[in-house]
Amino acid sequence: MEMTPDKAYIISESGDVREIKPENGTDFSLEEAQQVVDGYIEVVNLNDKQIMIVNEEGKFTKKCNPIATAIARLNRALFNFDYISGDIILCPTEMLQ
């Protein structure tokens, strides 16, 4: 699947990638984002236009998400020894309320 920076995606820890849209059509509510990541959210700024919404405590309860980790590292949003865990949302910055 080709991902474009103007769309939102769920990237699961198992490697599944699928496009999603906010329920209201424009931006994700806090509750909506928390439901996807299964907990409190943390925002990882990838660049000026994209963010990654992750589970704030995912490293304690979730498995490593290799695709999300690779994307974050490519954007220099993580230290080399760090990683992303659990299911995440990759989306344009303006899609989070």
C-alpha positions as CSV (number, residue, x, y, z in Angstrom):
1,M,0.0,0.0,0.0
2,E,1.3,3.4,-0.9
3,M,0.9,5.9,1.9
4,T,0.4,9.6,1.2
5,P,1.1,12.4,3.7
6,D,-2.4,13.9,3.3
7,K,-4.3,10.8,4.5
8,A,-4.5,9.0,7.9
9,Y,-3.5,5.4,8.5
10,I,-3.6,2.9,11.3
11,I,-0.4,0.9,11.5
12,S,-0.8,-2.1,13.7
13,E,1.9,-3.8,15.7
14,S,1.4,-6.9,13.5
15,G,2.3,-4.9,10.4
16,D,-1.2,-4.3,9.0
17,V,-1.6,-0.8,7.4
18,R,-5.0,0.6,6.5
19,E,-6.4,4.0,5.7
20,I,-8.8,5.5,8.1
21,K,-10.9,8.7,8.3
22,P,-12.0,10.6,11.4
23,E,-15.6,10.1,12.3
24,N,-16.4,13.8,11.7
25,G,-14.5,13.8,8.4
26,T,-11.9,16.3,9.4
27,D,-10.0,15.5,12.6
28,F,-9.7,12.9,15.3
29,S,-11.2,13.5,18.7
30,L,-9.2,12.6,21.8
31,E,-11.6,9.7,22.5
32,E,-11.3,8.4,19.0
33,A,-7.5,8.5,19.1
34,Q,-7.4,6.8,22.5
35,Q,-9.7,4.0,21.2
36,V,-7.3,3.3,18.3
37,V,-4.1,3.2,20.4
38,D,-5.9,1.5,23.3
39,G,-4.9,4.0,26.0
40,Y,-3.6,7.5,26.7
41,I,-2.1,9.2,23.7
42,E,1.3,10.7,23.0
43,V,2.0,12.7,19.9
44,V,5.2,12.1,18.0
45,N,6.0,15.0,15.7
46,L,7.5,13.5,12.5
47,N,7.9,16.7,10.4
48,D,6.0,20.0,9.8
49,K,3.0,18.2,8.2
50,Q,2.7,14.7,9.9
51,I,2.3,13.3,13.4
52,M,2.2,9.8,14.8
53,I,-0.3,9.2,17.6
54,V,0.9,6.5,19.9
55,N,0.0,4.8,23.2
56,E,1.8,6.8,25.9
57,E,2.4,3.7,28.0
58,G,2.6,1.3,25.1
59,K,6.1,0.0,26.0
60,F,4.8,-1.4,29.2
61,T,1.9,-3.4,27.6
62,K,2.3,-3.6,23.8
63,K,4.7,-5.2,21.4
64,C,7.2,-3.2,19.2
65,N,5.7,-1.8,16.0
66,P,8.5,-2.2,13.5
67,I,6.9,-0.2,10.7
68,A,6.0,2.8,13.0
69,T,9.5,2.6,14.5
70,A,11.1,2.7,11.1
71,I,8.9,5.7,10.0
72,A,9.8,7.6,13.2
73,R,13.5,6.9,12.8
74,L,13.5,8.0,9.2
75,N,12.0,11.3,10.3
76,R,14.6,11.5,13.2
77,A,11.8,11.6,15.7
78,L,13.4,8.9,17.9
79,F,16.8,8.1,19.4
80,N,18.4,5.1,17.7
81,F,17.8,2.9,20.8
82,D,14.1,3.9,21.1
83,Y,11.1,2.3,19.5
84,I,7.3,2.6,19.0
85,S,4.9,0.1,20.5
86,G,1.3,-0.9,19.8
87,D,-1.1,0.3,17.1
88,I,-0.6,3.9,16.0
89,I,-2.3,6.5,13.9
90,L,-0.1,8.2,11.2
91,C,-1.8,11.4,10.0
92,P,-1.5,15.0,9.0
93,T,-0.9,17.4,11.9
94,E,-4.2,19.1,11.5
95,M,-6.1,15.9,11.9
96,L,-5.8,15.9,15.7
97,Q,-8.1,18.3,17.7
